[in-house]
């Protein structure tokens, strides 16, 4: 019976050693995976910040472009009004002015 006890104790010790080795391997694997996840999270956060900066820059450009378009539209309306007023002045001066219209416009 002695050899059965030795065999069972050695099997038990072997199982415990295997369990410890498996636990250490799993702990190392978990640590490596956690490190990779943290690195990827940091990289993703940096990419999000970069994209947010880009979106903010594009929004500023859009606002500036809208303001410029509005200014150009107002200038266009003013010029159109001035041209209409000049046309009315030319037509109000009478038939003599109509003969000299080409000279007045140049």
C-alpha distances in whole Angstrom, upper triangle without the diagonal:
4,5,5,6,9,10,11,12,14,15,17,18,20,21,23,24,26,27,29,30,31,33,35,36,37,39,41,42,43,45,46,47,49,51,52,53,55,57,58,59,61,63,63,65,67,68,69,71,73,74,75,77,79,79,81,83,84,85,87,89,89,91,93,94,95,97,99,100,101,103,104,105,107,109,110,111,113,115,115,117,119,120,121,123,125,125,127,129,130,131,133,135,137,139,140,136,135,137,136,132,131,133,131,127,128
4,5,5,6,9,10,11,12,14,15,16,18,20,21,22,24,26,27,28,30,31,33,34,36,37,39,40,42,43,45,46,47,49,51,52,53,55,57,58,60,61,62,64,66,67,68,70,72,73,74,76,77,78,80,82,83,84,86,88,88,90,92,93,94,96,98,99,100,102,103,104,106,108,109,110,112,114,114,116,118,119,120,122,124,125,126,128,129,130,132,135,137,138,139,136,134,136,135,131,130,131,130,126,126
4,5,5,6,9,10,10,12,14,15,16,18,20,21,22,24,25,26,28,30,31,32,34,36,37,38,40,41,43,44,46,47,49,50,52,53,55,56,58,59,60,62,64,65,66,68,70,71,72,74,75,76,78,80,81,82,84,86,86,88,90,91,92,94,96,97,98,100,101,102,104,106,107,108,111,112,112,114,116,117,118,120,122,122,124,126,127,128,130,133,135,136,137,133,132,134,133,129,128,129,128,124,124
4,5,5,6,9,10,10,12,14,15,16,18,20,21,22,24,25,26,28,30,31,32,34,36,37,38,40,42,43,44,46,47,48,50,52,53,54,56,58,59,60,62,63,64,66,68,69,70,72,74,74,76,78,79,80,83,84,84,86,88,89,90,92,94,95,96,98,99,100,102,104,105,106,109,110,110,112,114,115,116,118,120,120,122,124,125,126,128,130,133,134,135,132,130,132,131,127,126,127,126,122,123
4,5,5,6,8,10,10,12,14,15,16,18,20,21,22,24,25,27,28,30,31,32,34,36,37,39,40,41,43,45,46,47,49,51,52,53,55,57,57,59,61,62,63,65,67,68,69,71,73,73,75,77,78,79,81,83,83,85,87,88,89,91,93,94,95,97,98,99,101,103,104,105,107,109,109,111,113,114,115,117,119,120,121,123,124,125,127,130,132,133,134,131,129,131,130,126,125,127,125,122,122
4,6,5,6,8,10,10,12,14,15,16,18,20,21,22,24,25,27,28,30,31,33,34,36,37,39,40,41,43,45,46,47,49,50,52,53,55,56,58,60,61,62,64,65,67,68,70,71,72,74,76,77,78,80,82,82,84,86,87,88,90,92,93,94,96,97,98,100,102,103,104,107,108,108,110,112,113,114,116,118,119,120,122,123,125,126,129,131,132,133,130,128,130,129,125,124,125,124,120,120
4,6,5,6,8,10,10,12,14,15,16,18,20,21,22,24,25,26,28,30,31,32,34,36,37,38,40,42,43,44,46,48,49,50,52,53,54,56,58,59,60,62,64,65,66,68,69,70,72,74,75,76,78,80,80,82,84,85,86,88,90,91,92,94,95,96,99,100,101,102,105,106,106,108,110,111,112,114,116,116,118,120,121,122,124,127,129,130,131,127,126,128,127,123,122,123,122,118,118
4,5,5,6,9,10,10,12,14,15,16,18,20,21,22,24,25,26,28,30,31,32,34,36,37,38,40,42,42,44,46,47,48,50,52,53,54,56,58,58,61,62,63,64,67,68,69,70,72,73,74,77,78,79,80,83,83,84,87,88,89,90,93,94,94,97,98,99,100,103,104,104,107,109,109,110,113,114,115,116,119,120,121,122,125,127,128,129,126,124,127,125,122,120,122,120,117,117
4,5,5,6,8,10,10,12,14,15,16,18,20,21,22,24,25,27,28,30,31,33,34,36,37,39,40,41,43,45,46,47,49,51,52,53,55,56,57,59,61,62,63,65,67,68,69,71,72,73,76,77,78,79,82,83,84,86,87,88,90,92,93,94,96,98,98,100,102,103,104,106,108,109,110,112,113,114,116,118,119,120,122,124,126,128,129,125,124,126,125,121,120,121,120,116,116
4,5,5,6,8,10,10,12,14,15,16,18,20,21,22,24,25,27,28,30,31,33,34,36,37,39,40,42,43,45,46,48,49,50,52,54,55,56,58,60,61,62,64,65,66,68,70,71,72,74,76,77,78,80,81,82,84,86,87,88,90,92,92,95,96,97,99,101,102,103,105,106,107,108,111,112,113,115,117,118,119,121,123,125,126,127,124,122,124,123,119,118,119,118,115,114
4,5,5,6,9,10,10,12,14,15,16,18,20,21,22,24,25,26,28,30,31,32,34,36,37,38,40,42,43,44,46,47,48,50,52,53,54,56,58,59,60,62,63,64,66,68,69,70,72,74,74,76,78,79,80,82,84,85,86,88,89,90,93,94,95,96,99,100,100,102,104,105,106,108,110,111,112,114,115,116,118,121,123,124,125,122,120,122,121,117,116,117,116,112,112
4,5,5,6,9,10,10,12,14,15,16,18,20,21,22,24,25,26,28,30,31,32,34,36,37,38,40,42,43,45,46,47,49,51,52,53,55,56,57,59,61,62,63,65,67,68,69,71,73,73,75,77,78,79,81,83,83,85,87,88,89,91,93,93,95,97,98,99,101,103,104,105,107,109,109,111,113,114,115,117,119,122,123,124,120,119,121,120,116,115,116,115,111,111
4,5,5,6,8,10,10,12,14,15,16,18,20,21,22,24,25,27,28,30,31,33,35,36,37,39,40,41,43,45,46,47,49,51,52,54,55,56,58,60,61,62,64,66,67,68,70,72,72,74,76,77,78,80,82,83,84,86,87,88,90,92,93,94,96,98,98,100,102,103,104,106,108,109,110,112,114,115,116,119,121,122,123,120,118,121,119,115,114,116,114,110,110
4,5,5,6,8,10,10,12,14,15,16,18,20,21,22,24,26,27,28,30,31,33,34,36,37,39,40,42,43,44,46,48,49,50,52,54,55,56,58,59,60,62,64,65,66,69,70,71,72,74,75,77,79,80,81,83,85,86,87,89,90,91,93,95,96,97,99,101,101,103,105,106,107,109,111,112,113,115,117,119,120,121,118,117,119,117,113,112,114,112,109,108
4,5,5,6,9,10,10,12,14,15,16,18,20,21,22,24,25,26,28,30,31,32,34,36,37,38,40,42,42,44,46,47,48,50,52,53,54,56,58,58,60,62,63,64,66,68,69,70,72,73,74,76,78,79,80,83,84,84,87,88,89,90,93,94,94,97,98,99,100,103,104,105,106,109,110,111,112,115,117,118,119,116,114,116,115,111,110,112,110,107,107
4,5,5,6,9,10,10,12,14,15,16,18,20,21,22,24,25,26,28,30,31,32,34,36,37,39,40,41,43,45,46,47,49,51,52,53,55,56,57,59,61,62,63,65,67,67,69,71,72,73,75,77,78,79,81,83,83,85,87,88,89,92,93,94,96,97,98,99,102,103,104,106,108,109,110,112,114,116,117,118,115,114,116,114,111,110,111,109,106,106
4,5,5,6,8,10,10,12,14,15,16,18,20,21,22,24,25,27,29,30,31,33,35,36,37,39,40,42,43,45,46,48,49,51,52,54,55,56,58,60,61,62,64,66,67,68,70,71,72,74,76,77,79,80,82,83,85,86,87,89,91,92,93,95,97,97,99,101,102,103,105,107,108,109,111,113,115,117,118,114,113,115,113,110,108,110,108,105,105
4,5,5,6,8,10,10,12,14,15,16,18,20,21,22,24,26,27,28,30,31,33,34,36,37,38,40,42,43,44,46,48,49,50,52,53,54,56,58,59,60,63,64,65,66,68,69,70,73,74,75,77,79,80,81,83,84,85,87,89,90,91,93,95,95,97,99,100,101,103,105,106,107,109,111,113,114,115,112,110,112,111,107,106,108,106,103,102
4,5,5,6,9,10,10,12,14,15,16,18,20,21,22,24,26,26,28,30,31,32,34,36,37,38,40,41,42,44,46,47,48,50,52,53,54,56,57,58,61,62,63,65,67,68,69,71,72,73,75,77,78,79,81,83,83,85,87,88,89,91,93,94,95,97,98,99,101,103,104,105,107,109,111,113,114,110,109,111,110,106,105,106,105,101,101
4,5,5,6,9,10,10,12,14,15,16,18,20,21,22,24,25,27,28,30,31,33,34,36,37,39,40,41,43,45,46,47,49,51,52,53,55,56,57,60,61,62,64,66,67,68,70,71,72,74,76,77,78,80,82,82,84,86,87,88,90,92,93,94,96,98,99,100,102,103,104,106,108,111,112,113,110,108,110,109,105,104,105,104,100,100
4,5,5,6,9,10,11,12,14,15,16,18,20,21,23,24,26,27,29,30,32,33,34,36,38,39,40,42,43,45,46,48,49,51,52,54,55,56,58,60,61,63,64,65,67,69,70,71,73,75,76,77,79,80,81,83,85,86,87,89,91,92,93,95,96,97,99,101,102,103,105,107,109,111,112,108,107,109,107,104,102,104,102,99,99
4,5,5,6,9,10,10,12,14,15,16,18,20,21,22,24,26,27,28,30,31,32,34,36,37,38,40,42,43,44,46,48,48,50,52,53,54,57,58,59,60,62,63,64,67,68,69,71,73,74,75,77,78,79,81,83,84,85,87,89,89,91,93,94,95,97,99,100,101,103,105,107,108,109,106,105,107,105,102,100,102,100,97,97
4,5,5,6,9,10,10,12,14,15,16,18,20,21,22,24,25,26,28,30,31,32,34,36,37,39,40,41,43,45,46,47,49,51,52,53,55,56,57,59,61,62,63,65,67,67,69,71,72,73,75,77,78,79,81,83,83,85,87,88,89,91,93,94,95,97,99,100,101,104,106,107,108,105,104,106,104,100,99,101,99,96,96
4,5,5,6,9,10,10,12,14,15,16,18,20,21,23,24,25,27,29,30,31,33,35,36,37,39,40,42,43,45,46,48,49,51,52,54,55,56,58,60,61,62,64,66,67,68,70,71,72,75,76,77,79,81,82,83,85,86,87,89,91,92,93,95,97,98,99,101,103,105,107,107,104,103,105,103,100,98,100,98,95,94
4,5,5,6,9,10,11,12,14,15,17,18,20,21,23,24,26,27,28,30,32,33,34,36,37,39,40,42,43,45,46,48,49,50,52,54,55,57,58,59,61,63,64,65,67,69,70,71,73,74,75,77,79,80,81,83,85,85,87,89,90,91,93,95,96,97,99,101,103,105,105,102,101,103,101,98,96,97,96,93,92
4,5,5,6,9,10,10,12,14,15,16,18,20,21,22,24,26,26,28,30,31,32,34,36,37,38,40,42,42,44,46,47,48,50,52,53,54,56,57,58,61,62,63,65,67,68,69,71,72,73,75,77,78,79,81,83,83,85,87,88,89,91,93,94,95,97,99,101,103,104,100,99,101,99,96,94,96,94,91,91
4,5,5,6,9,10,10,12,14,15,16,18,20,21,22,24,25,27,29,30,31,33,35,36,37,39,40,41,43,45,46,47,49,51,52,53,55,56,57,59,61,62,64,65,67,68,70,71,72,74,76,77,78,80,82,83,84,86,87,88,90,92,93,94,96,98,101,102,103,99,98,100,99,95,94,95,93,90,90
4,5,5,6,9,10,10,12,14,15,17,18,20,21,23,24,26,27,29,30,32,33,34,36,38,39,40,42,44,45,46,48,49,51,52,54,55,56,58,60,61,63,64,65,67,69,70,71,73,75,76,77,79,81,81,83,85,86,87,89,91,92,93,95,97,99,101,102,98,97,99,97,94,92,93,92,89,88
4,5,5,6,8,10,11,12,14,15,16,18,20,21,22,24,26,27,28,30,32,33,34,36,37,38,40,42,43,44,46,48,49,51,52,53,55,57,58,59,61,63,64,65,67,68,69,71,73,74,75,77,79,79,81,83,84,85,87,89,90,91,93,95,97,98,99,96,95,97,95,91,90,91,90,86,86
4,5,5,6,9,10,10,12,14,15,16,18,20,21,22,24,25,26,28,30,31,32,34,36,37,38,40,41,42,45,46,47,49,51,52,53,55,56,57,59,61,62,63,65,67,67,69,71,72,73,75,77,78,79,81,83,83,85,87,88,89,91,93,96,97,98,94,93,95,94,90,89,90,89,85,85
4,5,5,6,9,10,10,12,14,15,16,18,20,21,23,24,25,27,29,30,31,33,35,36,37,39,40,42,43,45,46,48,49,51,52,54,55,56,58,60,61,62,64,66,67,68,70,71,72,74,76,77,78,80,82,83,85,86,87,89,91,93,95,96,97,94,93,95,93,89,88,89,88,84,84
4,5,5,6,9,10,11,12,14,15,17,18,20,21,23,24,26,27,29,30,32,33,34,36,38,39,40,42,44,45,46,48,49,51,53,54,55,57,58,60,61,63,64,65,67,69,70,71,73,75,75,77,79,80,81,83,85,86,87,89,91,93,95,95,92,91,93,91,87,86,87,86,82,82
4,5,5,6,9,10,10,12,14,15,16,18,20,21,22,24,26,27,28,30,31,32,34,36,37,38,40,42,43,44,46,47,48,51,52,53,55,57,58,59,61,62,63,65,67,68,69,71,73,73,75,77,78,79,81,83,84,85,87,89,91,92,93,90,89,91,89,86,84,86,84,81,81
4,5,5,6,9,10,10,12,14,15,16,18,20,21,22,24,25,27,28,30,31,33,34,36,37,39,40,41,43,45,46,47,49,51,52,53,55,56,57,59,61,62,63,65,67,68,70,71,72,74,76,77,78,80,82,83,84,86,88,90,92,92,89,88,90,88,85,84,85,83,80,80
4,5,5,6,9,10,11,12,14,15,17,18,20,21,23,24,26,27,29,30,32,33,35,36,38,39,40,42,44,45,46,48,49,51,52,54,55,57,59,60,61,63,65,66,67,69,70,71,73,75,76,77,79,81,82,83,85,87,89,91,91,88,87,89,87,84,82,83,82,78,78
4,5,5,6,8,10,10,12,14,15,16,18,20,21,22,24,26,27,28,30,31,33,34,36,37,38,40,42,43,44,46,48,49,51,52,53,55,57,58,59,61,63,64,65,67,68,69,71,73,74,75,77,79,80,81,83,85,87,88,89,86,84,86,85,81,80,81,80,76,76
4,5,5,6,9,10,10,12,14,15,16,18,20,21,22,24,25,26,28,30,31,32,34,36,37,38,40,41,42,45,46,47,49,51,52,53,55,56,57,59,61,62,63,65,67,67,69,71,72,73,75,77,78,79,81,83,85,87,88,84,83,85,83,80,79,80,78,75,75
4,5,5,6,9,10,10,12,14,15,16,18,20,21,23,24,25,27,29,30,31,33,35,36,37,39,40,42,43,45,46,48,49,51,52,54,55,56,58,60,61,62,64,66,67,68,70,71,72,74,76,77,79,80,82,85,86,87,83,82,85,83,79,78,79,77,74,74
4,5,5,6,9,10,11,12,14,15,17,18,20,21,23,24,26,27,29,30,32,33,34,36,38,39,40,42,43,45,47,48,49,51,53,54,55,57,59,60,61,63,64,65,67,69,70,71,73,75,76,77,79,81,83,85,85,82,81,83,81,77,76,77,76,72,72
4,5,5,6,8,10,10,12,14,15,16,18,20,21,22,24,26,27,28,30,31,32,34,36,37,38,40,42,43,44,46,47,48,51,52,53,55,57,58,59,61,62,63,65,67,68,69,71,73,74,75,77,79,81,82,83,80,78,81,79,75,74,75,74,70,70
4,5,5,6,9,10,10,12,14,15,16,18,20,21,22,24,25,26,28,30,31,33,34,36,37,39,40,41,43,45,46,47,49,51,51,53,55,56,57,59,61,62,63,65,67,68,69,71,72,74,75,77,80,81,82,79,78,80,78,75,73,75,73,70,70
4,5,5,6,9,10,11,12,14,15,17,18,20,21,23,24,26,27,29,30,32,33,35,36,38,39,40,42,44,45,46,48,49,51,52,54,55,56,58,60,61,63,64,66,67,69,70,71,73,75,76,79,81,81,78,77,79,77,73,72,73,72,68,68
4,5,5,6,9,10,11,12,14,15,17,18,20,21,23,24,26,27,28,30,32,33,34,36,37,39,41,42,43,45,47,48,49,51,53,53,55,57,58,59,61,63,64,65,67,69,70,71,73,75,77,78,79,76,75,77,75,71,70,71,69,66,66
4,5,5,6,9,10,10,12,14,15,16,18,20,21,22,24,26,26,28,30,31,32,34,36,37,38,40,41,43,45,46,47,49,51,52,53,55,56,57,59,61,62,63,65,67,68,69,71,73,75,77,77,74,73,75,73,70,69,70,68,65,65
4,5,5,6,9,10,10,12,14,15,16,18,20,21,23,24,25,27,29,30,31,33,34,36,37,39,40,42,43,45,46,48,49,51,52,54,55,56,58,60,61,62,64,66,67,68,70,72,74,76,77,73,72,74,73,69,68,69,67,64,64
4,5,5,6,9,10,11,12,14,15,17,18,20,21,23,24,26,27,29,30,32,33,34,36,38,39,40,42,43,45,47,48,49,51,53,54,55,57,58,60,61,63,64,65,67,69,71,73,75,75,72,71,73,71,67,66,67,65,62,62
4,5,5,6,9,10,10,12,14,15,16,18,20,21,22,24,26,27,28,30,31,32,34,36,37,38,40,42,43,45,46,47,48,51,52,53,55,57,58,59,61,62,63,65,67,69,71,72,73,69,68,70,69,65,64,65,63,60,60
4,5,5,6,9,10,10,12,14,15,16,18,20,21,22,24,25,26,28,30,31,33,34,36,37,39,40,41,43,45,46,47,49,51,52,53,55,56,57,59,61,62,63,65,67,70,71,72,68,67,70,68,64,63,65,63,59,60
4,5,5,6,9,10,10,12,14,15,17,18,20,21,23,24,26,27,29,30,31,33,34,36,38,39,40,42,44,45,46,48,49,51,52,54,55,57,58,60,61,63,64,66,69,70,71,67,67,69,67,63,62,63,61,58,58
4,5,5,6,9,10,11,12,14,15,17,18,20,21,22,24,26,27,28,30,32,33,34,36,37,39,41,42,43,45,47,48,49,51,52,54,55,57,58,59,61,63,64,67,68,69,65,65,67,65,61,60,61,59,56,56
4,5,5,6,9,10,10,12,14,15,16,18,20,21,22,24,25,26,28,30,31,32,34,36,37,38,40,41,42,45,46,47,49,50,52,53,55,56,57,59,61,63,65,66,67,64,63,65,63,59,58,60,58,54,55
4,5,5,6,9,10,10,12,14,15,16,18,20,21,23,24,25,27,29,30,31,33,35,36,37,39,40,41,43,45,46,47,49,51,52,54,55,57,58,59,62,64,66,66,63,62,64,62,59,58,59,57,54,54
4,5,5,6,9,10,11,12,14,15,17,18,20,21,23,24,26,27,28,30,32,33,34,36,38,39,40,42,43,45,46,48,49,51,52,54,55,57,58,60,63,64,65,61,61,63,61,57,56,57,55,52,52
4,5,5,6,9,10,11,12,14,15,16,18,20,21,22,24,26,27,28,30,31,32,34,36,37,38,40,42,43,44,46,47,49,51,52,53,55,56,58,61,62,63,59,58,60,59,55,54,55,53,50,50
4,5,5,6,9,10,10,12,14,15,16,18,20,21,22,24,25,26,28,30,31,33,34,36,37,39,40,41,43,45,46,47,49,51,52,53,55,57,59,61,62,58,57,59,58,54,53,54,52,49,50
4,5,5,6,9,10,11,12,14,15,17,18,20,21,23,24,26,27,29,30,32,33,35,36,38,39,40,42,43,45,46,48,49,51,52,54,56,58,60,61,57,57,59,57,53,53,54,52,48,49
4,5,5,6,9,10,11,12,14,15,16,18,20,21,22,24,26,27,28,30,32,33,34,36,37,39,40,42,43,45,46,48,49,51,52,54,57,58,59,55,55,57,55,51,50,51,49,46,46
4,5,5,6,9,10,10,12,14,15,16,18,20,21,22,24,25,26,28,30,31,32,34,36,37,38,40,41,43,44,46,47,49,50,52,55,56,57,53,52,55,53,49,48,50,48,44,45
4,5,5,6,9,10,10,12,14,15,16,18,20,21,23,24,25,27,29,30,31,33,35,36,37,39,40,42,43,45,46,48,49,51,54,55,56,53,52,54,52,49,48,49,47,44,45
4,5,5,6,8,10,11,12,14,15,17,18,20,21,23,24,26,27,29,30,32,33,34,36,38,39,40,42,43,45,46,48,50,52,54,55,51,51,53,51,48,47,48,46,42,43
4,5,5,6,9,10,10,12,14,15,16,18,20,21,22,24,26,27,28,30,31,32,34,36,37,38,40,42,43,44,46,48,50,52,53,49,48,50,48,45,44,45,43,40,40
4,5,5,6,9,10,10,12,14,15,16,18,20,21,22,24,25,26,28,30,31,33,34,36,37,39,40,42,43,45,47,49,51,51,48,47,49,48,44,43,45,43,39,40
4,5,5,6,9,10,11,12,14,15,17,18,20,21,23,24,26,27,29,30,31,33,35,36,37,39,41,42,43,45,48,50,51,47,46,49,47,44,43,44,42,39,40
4,5,5,6,9,10,11,12,14,15,16,18,20,21,22,24,26,27,28,30,32,33,34,36,37,39,40,42,44,46,48,49,45,45,47,45,42,41,42,39,36,37
4,5,5,6,9,10,10,12,14,15,16,18,20,21,22,24,25,26,28,30,31,32,34,36,37,39,40,42,45,46,47,43,42,45,43,39,39,40,38,34,35
4,5,5,6,9,10,10,12,14,15,16,18,20,21,23,24,25,27,28,30,31,33,35,36,37,39,41,43,45,46,42,42,44,43,39,39,40,37,34,35
4,5,5,6,9,10,11,12,14,15,17,18,20,21,23,24,26,27,29,30,32,33,35,36,37,39,42,44,45,41,41,43,41,38,38,39,36,33,34
4,5,5,6,9,10,10,12,14,15,16,18,20,21,22,24,26,27,28,30,31,33,34,36,38,40,42,43,39,38,41,39,35,35,36,33,30,31
4,5,5,6,9,10,10,12,14,15,16,18,20,21,22,24,25,27,28,30,31,33,34,36,39,40,41,38,37,39,38,34,34,35,33,29,30
4,5,5,6,9,10,11,12,14,15,17,18,20,21,23,24,26,27,29,30,32,33,35,38,39,40,37,36,39,37,34,34,35,32,29,31
4,5,5,6,9,10,11,12,14,15,17,18,20,21,23,24,26,27,29,30,31,33,36,38,39,35,35,37,35,32,32,33,30,27,28
4,5,5,6,9,10,10,12,14,15,16,18,20,21,22,24,25,27,28,30,32,34,36,37,33,32,35,33,29,29,30,28,25,26
4,5,5,6,9,10,10,12,14,15,16,18,20,21,22,24,26,27,28,30,33,35,36,32,31,34,33,29,29,30,28,25,26
4,5,5,6,9,10,11,12,14,15,16,18,20,21,22,24,26,27,29,32,34,35,31,31,33,32,28,29,30,27,24,26
4,5,5,6,9,10,10,12,14,15,16,18,20,21,22,24,25,27,30,32,33,29,29,31,29,26,26,27,24,21,23
4,5,5,6,9,10,10,12,14,15,16,18,20,21,22,24,26,28,30,31,27,27,29,28,24,24,25,23,20,21
4,5,5,6,9,10,10,12,14,15,16,18,20,21,22,25,27,29,30,27,26,29,28,24,25,26,23,21,23
4,5,5,6,9,10,10,12,14,15,16,18,20,21,23,26,28,29,25,25,28,26,23,24,24,21,19,21
4,5,5,6,9,10,10,12,14,15,16,18,20,21,24,26,26,23,22,25,23,20,20,21,18,16,18
4,5,5,6,9,10,10,12,14,15,16,18,20,23,24,25,22,21,24,23,19,20,21,19,16,18
4,5,5,6,9,10,10,12,14,15,16,19,21,23,25,21,21,24,23,19,21,22,19,17,19
4,5,5,6,9,10,10,12,14,15,17,20,22,22,19,19,22,20,17,18,19,16,14,16
4,5,5,6,9,10,10,12,14,16,18,20,21,17,16,19,18,14,15,17,14,11,14
4,5,5,6,9,10,11,12,15,17,19,20,17,16,19,18,15,17,18,15,13,17
4,5,5,6,9,10,10,13,15,18,19,16,16,19,18,15,17,18,14,13,17
4,5,5,6,9,10,11,14,16,16,13,13,16,15,11,13,14,11,10,13
4,5,5,6,9,10,12,14,15,12,11,14,14,10,12,14,11,10,14
4,5,5,6,9,11,13,15,12,12,15,15,12,15,17,13,13,17
4,5,5,6,10,12,13,10,11,14,13,11,14,15,11,12,15
4,6,6,8,10,10,7,7,11,10,7,11,12,9,9,13
4,6,6,8,10,8,7,11,11,9,13,14,12,12,16
4,6,9,11,9,9,13,13,12,15,16,14,15,18
4,7,8,6,8,11,11,10,14,14,12,14,17
4,6,6,7,9,10,11,14,15,13,15,18
4,5,5,7,9,10,13,14,13,15,18
4,5,5,7,9,12,12,12,14,17
4,5,5,6,9,9,8,11,14
4,5,5,8,10,9,11,14
4,6,8,9,10,12,13
4,6,5,6,9,10
4,5,5,6,9
4,6,5,6
4,6,5
4,6
4
